[in-house]
Amino acid sequence: MTPMENDPLWKLRHALAGVALALLLSVFLAALAGRVIGDLFGDSYGLRVALYGTLLLYVAVGAGVLFAKVARYETRPLSVSRLLRWLASLWMWPLLLAASASRPPGPGAS
């Protein structure tokens, strides 16, 4: 067994890479969405900045929540399809959190 296999961050490398790349892509998506939505509701620079900041906060919180919930189960190497799944999950994290909260606990859960 190599020393890296005992390192907890090494075990989480696929999840760390997935959430980090999805968060990086989300920065650009938030900027685009902030501009489009801001232009629809008044074409104000201040409104676009506020929307962008709000969207960034939303996906940053989502990244933390998702990482805490699913990182230990993420063992497959990162691929384009898995990155897209992380990206979609960052934007839909409240739905995923609500779905997991409504699920009954598994056997052995206290």
Summary of the structure (lengths in Angstrom):
residues: 110
radius of gyration: 17.2
end to end distance: 33.1
largest distance: 60.0
contacts: 268
relative contact order: 0.15
helix: 79%
strand: 0%
